[in-house]
Amino acid sequence: MTVEASGATDASALVSLGEIKELAEVGRPTVSNWRRRFAKDVLQASGDRRVPFPDPVAGSDSRPLFDAEEVASWLDLRPVPDEEPDDDDTVPTYGDRFRRGLRLRGLVALRHELGSANRLIVDALAVCAMAGEGGDWYREAVPGQLLEDAEKADPRVARAVQELIDELGSPGAAADTVLGLAERLESDLTTETTPPAVARLISTLVGPSGVLSAGPGQPSVINLCAGTGELLFARDDIGGRGDIVAVEPDPLRRRLLLYRLFAHYCSTVDVCARSEELDTLRRWEQREWDLDPDRPWGMPSADLVLADPPYASGERESDEGGPLGWALEAVRRLKPGGRGYVVVPSWTLSRPRGTAPTPSLRMREELLEGGAVTAVVQLPRRIHPFRTGAEHALLVLRGAAEREDQGKVLLVDADRIARRVGGEWIKYVAEVLAAGRSPVDEEARSFPVSATGPRAQSLLDGRSVLPAHRLAAKEQGLDHFSATLDARREAAVALPRLKEWIGDLGIAKRQSENRLEHRKVAEHLKAGQLRLLAGHRIREADIGEAGLPVVGREEMLGALPFGGRRIALEDLAQYPQAVVTERGDVFLLTEHGIRAHVDDAGGCVLLAPVQGLRIAAYRAFLAGEARPEELWMRPQPLAQLLAAPRNQHRSSGSLVRRVSVRDMDLPELPYEEVAELEAILTETDRQRAQVRRQLEALDNLALRLAAGVADGDLALRRRTGST
């Protein structure tokens, strides 16, 4: 696709079907359906007078290209379902989406011409800020840095952004859209951006927290470590506000945040480099005509304090200015009755007290002892898209007026909640914080800050205060005593015949005159005594939960149970070479050793690299058509003899050590010895299954005993006279 440098489309702009799907924000089947249903010949044949889907103007049959303007005009005829009408009562169409997508794609293309993603974002936000500040009419009131950036902005960027403002209806929406392109622009701004889910959670919590009722009007807001304003702009009432102050140490992010605020008509905001500047006179407040006499200089405290310091795991743990330092700063900046929300790495809450407490631990205990912490919310794992290995928590802080109720802190495990309720976790967490409890004890519970008794738990005992580490509850709806008695009864079941059966095994040393001959499997295959069953490559999409069982590497290694994966018969019909196994076939996996398994039922499909061996005479033997002496080998002996150490050592290969099935050898045994070996191996399998059940019963007994003692329901005592 070609796009003008200005970001607008021209007559030669071409798009593929995949690009139409992406730009119109629909699925690929939708575009294919449009093209098929509204094809010119289809409409003509039915006498339909509707406008046909545009014909390709270039490309090939496999990848047709369409004129972008023709596609946009056709999409103008298709309103977006469930969309609210605009202010002028026009209904948004797919054509609007398509043109906006084209324009943004053109803006992204300018990144390579400008040589810097951050340069493009600064230029674009400067244009948005000038529009929000009315800089074209009141240039003398515009900050010098903003005026300079707007004048230096690339004309192509300015033109594309102005078109975006006209389309979206406000410079603030355009600024938000440009910042949303940071990832596509490959800007490093995204690495420290507050995740949208965290911003939505804090925005939801701010509503019912009572902060909005503080003061005669809207609450004042201080955003520490503001970044580009993700926490501020998660609120819908940001536009036109003047009682907002942000602190951002990074110069680039500080400038972008200021421009973003200007674009949202927040004319009297201030963005500081250090929190100490909040206590001094700020020149932007001089622009207010009606200064509050109670706070003529600066804004040292606020009703709402937000912070999301960008720290990785363990970063600045021994530094007084670490993540919890921002939490202490937030508490210091809170007005009486205010609320604070600070995102911190989970390691700040999980480190135990050692012989030499770290500054992070001292700050944590200072927050708890001072009664500043209302709740600790452990956020869902992998919530940060660029720090997938880091875990985070949200501290809910309170102002001094509420610290009389400082005896307990609510711990909430939002990670466990998210795994249970899915995408509704934000709403659920907000309800838990509002109620102060959860119906599920493992998800939320209040803990005392200080110990209330000699052996009572407290959050100041030097252990982790992370919710997942503290929240543990008794098993619900379980009588530990009855469950333990049942487990003991199951474990007491003896294996009466095992010892006798092992003792009855007749084992003797083979005499030298009766030495066995060995033959390669290849010889048995050539003679027709064995048949080799090859595994097949089957697409993952064709494997499901219904149909014939499939046996692959995972089943042979024990990673998946046999029968867990299946293939439907209609899908299997696409693989005419695939062979269905029979009862008595032996499955083989010969990578890094030999693993063998006997098919007891048949009806399986083998996946490469698993192979199979079939004893040619075994089906006739099962049907009673062959005598035992005609059966030279049986399934259980075949599987065990192939997996014997003499064959295990025949592997070769530099990367994957494999054993060739044809190179394995088998001893030539009398049919009576083969039958006896089959009986012994079958009984061994049966005894092994019983022993396995016995072990499981013992494991269950140990589990029930430990669970009952841990929950305080069981008391153990030794019987009189026992040893």
N, C-alpha and C positions, 0 to 999 in steps of 0.2 A: 504494500500500500504506500502511496506517495501522499505527502501532506505538505502544505505550504509552511514556510518558516514561521509565519504569524500564528500558526495553530489552526487556521480555518481551512476548510476543504476547498478545492478548486475543481474545475471541470474534469480534470484527469485523475482525481482521487479514486482509487480502486480498492475494493474490500473483498475478502473471501467469505465463504459461509461461516467459517469459524470466527472471523473477526466481527461479522454481523451479530453472531451469538454473544460475543464478549461485550461489544459496544452497546447493544440493546438490552443487556443484562437478562437474557433468557437462556433456556437450555438449547442444546444443539438439535434435539428432536423437534422443538418448536419451529426453528428456522426451516428445517427440512419439510415439516408439515405445511408451513406457509407456501413454500415453493411448489410443493406437489398440489395442494388444494387450489391454489390461485394461479396455476400455470395458464398461459394464454389459451392453449388448445382445449383445456378442460373447461374453462369458462365459456368459450365459444360453443363447444358441443352442447352445453346445458342451457345456452341462451342467457347466461348470467352477465349482467351489465357492470359488475364490479371491476375495479381497476386490477389488472393482472400484476403478479409479482414481476419485477424487472428481469429482462433477459440478460445473460452474461454478455459482457462487451470485450472480454479478453480471457486469457488463461487457457485451460484445457478442460476436457470432459471430466477428468479426475479432480481438478482444482479450478473451477470456474471463478472468474473475477467479475464483480459488478460495480457499476458507477455509484459512488457513495451518495451523491446528491439524489439520484433516482431512488435509491433505497430509503434515504431519509424521507423523501416526499411520500413514498408508499407507506412507510411506518407512521407518518403523521395521521393517517386514516385509522390507526389502531390505538384506541385509548388504553391506558394501563389499568387493569382491573383493581378495584378496591382503593383507588387513589382519591384523595379529597380534591375538589376543585381549587384552583388558585384564587387569588384575591379578585381577579377580573372574571371569575366564574368559568374560566377555561379549564378543561380536563387535561391533565398531563397525558402525553402520548409516548409511544415507543420511539417516535421520531425525535422528541425532545431528549430522551436518554441517549439515543444514537448520536445526535449532534454534539451533546456534551462530552460523550466518550471520545468522539473524534477530536474535539478541541483539546481535551486533556492529553490525548495521545500526541497531538502536535506540540503541546507544551513540554511533554517528556522528551520529545525529539530534540528540543532546543538545548537540553542539558549537555549534549555532546558538542554542540557548537560553542556554548559558553565555557565549556571546559570544567565546570564545577556545579555540582548539584546544589550546594549551599548558596552559591551566587544566584542561581535561578530562584531559589526560595526567598532570599532576601529581596530581590527585585520585585517578585510577585507580591510579597506581603507589604512592601513599601507602597506599591500602587494601591492595594486594598486599604492601607492605613490612611493614605491621602484622601481616598474617597470617603472614609468614615469620618475624618476630621474636617472635611470640607476645605481641603487645602487649596483648591482652585480659586476660592473666593477669599479665604483668610490665611494667606501664606505667612503673614507676620506672626500668627499664633501657632504655627507649626514648629515643632522642635527642629533645630538645625540639622541633626543627624538624619532625621526622617526626610527633610527637604533635600538633603544631599543625595541620599539613597534613591529617592524617587526620580531626581533629575538624571542620575547615572544609570537608571534602569534601562535595559535593552528595549528599544522600541517594539520589537516583536513580542517580547514578554508582556510589555505594557498593553499592547493591543489585544493579545489573547486574554489577559486577565480582565481587561475592561469588558470584553464580550462575555466573559464568565460572570462578572458582576451583573451585567444587564440580564443575563439569562436566569441567574439564581435569585435576583431581586435584592441582594444586599451585599456589601463588601465583607461583612463578617462571614457569611456562608461561603463566599469565594475564598477567603483566607483559610477557613477550615478545610475546604476541598484541596487547596494547594498543599497544606501540611499533610493531608492524607495521602498525597503522592510521594512522600519522602522515601518509602520503601522502594517504589518503582524507580525513583530517581537514584537509588543506591546511596542515599545520604546516611551518614553515621548518626544523624539525629534520632533515628529509630531505635538505636541500641539502648537508650536510657529513657524511652518513652513509657509513661505509666500505662500498663495494659488497660484496654477499654473496660474489661470486666471489673477491675479494681475501681476505676473511676465511677462506673455505674453503681457499685456497691456503696461507695462513700456518698454519692449523690442521693441514693435511696435512704441512707442512714441520717443524713442531714435533715431530711423532712420531718420524721417523727421524733427527732431528738429534743425538741423544745427550743432550739436555738433561734428559730425564725420568730419567736415571740419576744425575743430580747430587744429592749429599746423601743423607741416610738416608731421606727421604720424598719427598713431591711437591716439584717445583721451586717456588721463590719466583718471583713474577711482578710486574713493574712495567710498567704501561701508561701511556706518555706520550701526551698528546693523545688521551685515551681516548674522547671523545665520549659516547655512551650505551652504550659497551661492546661494540661489534660484534666486535672482535678477541678480547676476553675470552670472550664467550659463544659464539664459534664452537667452543670446546672443550667436549667432553661432560662433563669431570670438574670443572666449575666449582663445582657444588653443594657446600656445606658447607666450602669452602676458607677458610682464614684468613690464608694467607701471600700476600695479593694487595694491592697498592697501586696506585692510579690517580692520574694527574695530569690535570686538566681545567680550563683557565682560565675557561671560560664558566660562570657561576653556575647557570643553568637546567640545562644538561647535567650539571653536577657533582651537582646534587641528584637528578636522574633516575637517574643511574648508581648513586648510593649506595642509592636505594630499590630499584633493580633487583637489586643485590647482596644486599640484605637479603631480598628476596623469594626469592632462591635460597639462603637460609640461610647466607650468608657474613657471620657476625656480627662478626668481628674485622677486617674490611677497613677501609681508610681511603682517602678521596678528597681529594687536596690541590689547591689552586689553583695552586701553583707548585712546580717540581721542587726548589727549595731547601728546601722543607718536609720532604723525605725525610730530611734530615740531622738533624732535630730530634725531640724527644719528641712523640709523638702521644697524645692522650688515649684513643683507642680501644684502644691496645695495653695500657693499664692494666687492661682488662677481662679479659686473659688470666690464668688462674690459674697457668700454668706458663711463665713467661717464659724465653726462651733466654738464658743468661748471656753467650753470645758476642755477642749483639746486643740489649742491653737497651733501647736507645733507637733508635726509628725503624727504617727499612729502607733504608739508603743504596744498597745494591746487591742484585742478584737474579740468579737463574739464567737468567731469560728476560725480555727487555725488548722491548716492542712499541710502535710509534708510527705514527700516520697523521695528520700535521699537515695541516690543511685549507687549502692554498694554491692559488691560481689561477696561470695562466701569467705568469711574470715578477714575481709579487707578492713584495715585500721582497727583491729580488735584491741590493740594495746594503745590506742590513741584516744585522748580525751575528747577529740572532735569526731568520734565515730557516729554510727547511726543513732544510738540512744542519746547522744548529745543533742541531736535535733529534737528528740522527744522532750528532753528537759527544757529546751528553748521554747517549744510549743506550749508547755505548761506555764512557763514564765510569762508568755504573751497572752494567755487566756484571761478574759475578763471574768469576774464572778458570775457563775451560772453558765459560762460558755462551754463549748465542746471542742475537742481536738481530735484529729484523725491522722495518725502517722503510720506509714508503711515502713516496716523494718525487716531485715533478713532474719530468718528463723533462728540462725545460729546465735543471735544476741539473746534469745530466750532459752536456748537449750544448753548452753555451756554451764557445767556444774562449778561450784566454788572449789578452788584448789587451795594449796598452801599459800599461794601468793595471788589474791584476787586481782583480776584484770580490771582496767577502767570500765570496760563494758559491763562487767558484773556489778561493780560498785554503782554505776548509773542505774542499772536495773533495780537494785535494791532500794536506791534512793527514790525512784518513781513509786515503788510499791509501798515503802514506809510512809511516804508523804500522802498516800491516799489519792494520788492523781490518776490512777488507772481504774477505769470502769470495767473494761472488758478487753480480752485478748482473743482475736479471731485468727485462727490458723487458716490461711488462704489455700485454695486447691492447688495441688501440685502442677508443675509445668504451666503456671498461669502466665509467666513472662515469656513471650515468643522468642526473645533473643538470649535469655538466660534460663534455658530449659532445665538445667541441673540445679538451679538455686530455688529455695523455698522461701516464702515470705509470710509475714503475719501483719495484722492491722491492730494497732493499739488505739483504743477508744479512751480519750483522756477527758477530765472534767476540771472546771474552774474551782476556785477556792470556796465558793459559797456552798458547794455540794459535798464538801469533804467530811461533813459530820458522819456520813454513811460510808466510811472508808474501811469497814471491817472485812469486806469480801470483794472478790474480783470474779467476774463471769468469764469462764474459759469456753470458747466455742470452736469446735473442729469443723470448719467449713469444708475441708477436704473430704471428710467422711460424709457430710451432708450432700456434697455435690455428687459423690458416687451413688448416693441413694436416690436423690430426686432429680439429678441431671441439671438441665438448664434453668430450673426454677430455684437454684440454690440461693441466689441473691435475695429474692423475696422471702425465702424461708429464714435466712440468717437475720434479716431485718425484723421479722416477727419474733424470733428467739430473743434478740437484743431488747425489743420493746417489752416482751413479757418477762424477761429475766430468767427464763428457764426453757428447757426443751422436753417434750414427752419422752425422748430417747436419752437416757443418762449418758450413754457413750458419746453423744454429740455435743452436749453443753451441760455445765454444772458450775455452781458458784463454789469458790474455795476461799477459806480464810487467809488473810494476809499474814497474821501472826498466830502462833500456836495457842489454842484454847485449853490445852491440857498437856500432861506429861508425854503422851505418845500420839498426840493429835497431829494431823498433817497441817502444813502451812506453806505459803509461797515464799517464805523467807528461810526455808530450811537448807538452802544451798543447792538444791536439785533443780533440774530443768522445770521451767514453767510453761513449756510448750503444751498446748491442749492435748495433742496426741499422746504425750508422755504422761499426762496427769489423769486423763479421763479413762477410767476403767470401772466397770459395773458388774454385778453378779449376773449370771445367766438367768434370763427371764423364763418363768414358767417351768422350772426344773426342780424336782426333789432330789437333791444330791444323795441323800441316804438311800433311797430306792434305786437310783441309777447306779450307785456303787455296788449295791448288793447284786443287781442283775449282772454287772460286769464281772464280779467275782465268780458268780455261778457259771458264766460262759467260759471264763478262764480255767475253771476247775475241771472242765471236760478233758478226760485223759485220752491218750492214743494207745489203747490196750494192745493192739496187734503189731505196732511198729517194731518194738524190740524183738519180738518173736520172729517176725517176718524177715528182719535183717539177719537174725541168727540162722534162719533156714536156708539162706542163699548158699548154693553149692558153688564154690570157687576153687579151681585147681589150676596148677601150672601146666601149660601145654607142653607136651613132650616134643623133643627135637625132631623125632621122626614124623611128627604131624604138623610141621611148619606150614603156615598158610601162604598161599600165593596172593599177590595183589595185582589188581588190574585198574588201569586208568578209567575214569568215567567216560572218556572219549571212546574207549573200546566198547563199553556197554551201550553207548549211544549208537555206535556204528552197527552193533549187533541187534538193535531194536529192543533191548531189554529196558532201556530208559528213554524218556523223551524230554528234551529240554524245552522249557516254557520261557520265552523271552518277556521281560517287562516292557511296557509301552509308555510313551510320553503323552500324557493327557493334559489338556489345558486346565488350569486351576478353576476357570469359570464353569467348567462342566462337572466339577466335583461338588456335591452337596450333601444332603442328609437323608436322601431317599434313594432306593435302588439297590444295586449289588455292592457289597463291600469292596473297597479298594485297599490294597496293601502296598505301602511304600516304605521308604527309608524310615520315616517317623514311627510307623507301627513296629518295624523290626527292632528299632533302638529303644522302644518302650516310651517314646515321647507322647504317642497317641495310642488309645486303646484300639484293638482290632474291632472293626465294625463302626468306628466313629465317623469315618469318611465313606461316602458312597457315590455311585454314579447311576443316574436313571438309564433305563434301557434305551429310550429314544436318543439320549446323548451318546450312549455306547455304540449305537449304530453308525456314528460318524467314524469309528475306528474299526474297520473290518478285520484288521490283523490281530486285534486284541483277543486273547484266549481266556475263557472262563475256566477256573480251576475245578477239580473234582476232589471228592473225599479221598484222603490218603496222599495227595500231592505234598511235596516238601518245598517250602519257601526258603530262599537263600539270599543273604546279603553278604557279599564277600569283600567289603571295604574295611580296611584296618582290622582284619580278623574275619572270622566266619560266624555268622549267626543263622541258625536253622530253626524252622518252625513247621509243625505238621498241621495241615489243614484237616480238621476233624469233620467238617460239614460240606465243603466245596462251595462253588458259586462265588468265588472271589475274582477280582481283576488285579493283575500285578502292574505296579508302576515302576519304571526304570529308576534305579539300577537293580531292583529286586528281580531275581530269576526264580524259576521253579523246575523241579524234576518230578516226572511222573513214572511210576513203575508200570510198565505196559500190561503185565498180567494181573494187576491188583483189582481192576474193575471186574474181570471175569471171576476172580476169587471171591469177591464180595457177593456176586450174583450166584455163587455156587456152581459155576461152570468150570472151575479149575480146582484140582486137588492141591492140598498143602505142599506136597513135594514138588509141585510145578512152580511154586512161588519162591524164586531164588532170593528175594529181598523183601522186607516189609518197611512201612513208613517210619516207625520210631527208630529202628536200627539204622536206617538210611540217614536220617537226620543227625543222629548222634555220631555215627562213624565219619560222616563228612566233616563234622565240626571237631573231630579229634585233633590233638596237638600236631600230629604228623602232617595234617593238611593246613593247619593254621600257619605253619612256617613257610609255606610255598608262595608267600606274597611277593610282589614286585611293583615297581613304580616309584618315581622320584618324589611326586607330590602326594598322590593318593595311593596307598599300598593296597593292591587288589590281589585276590587269588583267582586264577582261572578255574572255572568249574570243570572244564575238560581235563585239566592237569591233576585234579584230585584223584586219589586212588581209594579203592575199597577192597577189603579182604574177601576171599572166596570162602564162605562158610557153608557147612552142611545145612540143609533146610530145617533139620531139627534144632540146631543151635540158633538159627535165625528166629524160629518160632519162640524158643525159650527166652532169647534176648528181647523180643517184642513184648512178651508177657512181663518180664522183669521191669523193662523201661516204662510200660503202661502203669504197673503198680507203683513204681517210683513216682510217677507224675501224680497219681492219686494220693499217695502219702505226703508228697510235697504240698499239695493243695490243703490237706488237713493240717499240716504243720504251719502253713501260712495262716490259716484261720486261727490256730492256737496263738500264734504270735500277735495277730491283730486283736484277739481277745485280751491278751496280756497288756498290749499297748492301751487298749480302751480302759482296762482296769486302772492302770497307772494314771491315765488322763483324768478319770472320774475322781480318783483319790486326790490328785493334786488340785483339781477344780474345786472340790468340796472343802478342802482345807484352806485354799486361797480365799474362798468366799466366806470362810468362817462358819460353815454349816456342819462340818464333820470334826469329830475328835477321835484320834487313833490311840489304841492301847493294846499292849501285848497280852495275849491270853496267858493265864496261869499255867505254868509248867512247860510253855513253849520255849524253843531254843532259838 
